[in-house]
């Protein structure tokens, strides 16, 4: 081997070693409520495992109006919704700079004794962004310009009922369909639209509306979408709307809000507040039918509005105002931690990113052994009921009035 070849080989080996040591961040979009897989779990790695005393570096912030809509991120753009006391808007920002790119008026603003403004989260697919106003107007917008592609007034056209605290569900894409829990008149509770044209493909059931976003999964050899309506868990065939199985679930004020969690290969976790609790159901095939069988039920985890996350067989979430770790298979409690009040959380790179309802942000190791906090900082001094979003190393946090973006790459 010549000296030049030897030096070239050594340089190549050094480059590979440095690349492996650096463990670069794996970027990922967050295009929907609870992320790309609707589970509150990020696949990004290389994130900070500890924070400076003042917290992660702030990259930018934006003043918003009222609302609890979460943040969606796709192709370098950031989307959310807010109200200004008169009108309600969908808005798009540049993810790198925070520059506002466009905003679109979706409806008149909706006042509320628990906070004004929209609750639903934008859903992005390519050049389309789907949004629903707090008063029940469903839109497909051009994600680049905010131009209306199609719209449906769910209340006027299908008799949809606006629940007590406003329409909070976000739509779900399943193949060529856009699905939503509308709570419409007889036979029009669950709706599926052609996502490109807005034409109705099927309508099903007569449930009262809930506050939860539908979830798609495959279990017992059957593709299905489960809706957590105000009446309970309802599973349907996404192609036709045909009901597959149902579990009644009553919560005070019909607040079935936390999104269910799929536990592969064949189980569903569901939880609600107001002292109701949680349960796990197994989905089984019986001949030509699909049925649900209760595995366990307990008041160990009462998710009032923000969902838990599932990590390596353990559920981490807020039981009212207490952060807990619960074994998914049995419902047994592993640990609990007070002090956050009501809060929300996501999972990324071995850790829980926890946001309290008073604006305190914490980094907690995701382990069933015990509560292990790695870092903590105060981001807001106002109510923060909206769950965090993580995309391309940027953590998006929202209070009732502001959007703050932090750098988790360091």
Protein Blocks (a to p, Z undefined) as FASTA:
>chain_A
ZZklmmmmmmmmmmmmmmmmnopadddddfbghijnonopafbehiafbdcfkopadfbd
cdddedjbdcddeehiacddddehjaccdddddfklopafbdcdfbdcdddfkbgcjfbd
cddehjbccdddfkopacdddfknopafbdcdfklmnopacdfkopfbdcddehjbccdd
ehpaehilbccddfknopafbdedjbdcdfbdcddddeehiacdddddfkbccdddfkno
pafbdcddddehhiafbccddddfkbccdddeehnbpcddddddehjbccdddfbdcfkb
ccfkbccddeehiacddehjaccdddfklopafbdcehjlpaddddeehiacdddfkopa
cdddddfkbccdfbdcdfbfcdcfbccddeehiacdddfkbccdddfkZZ
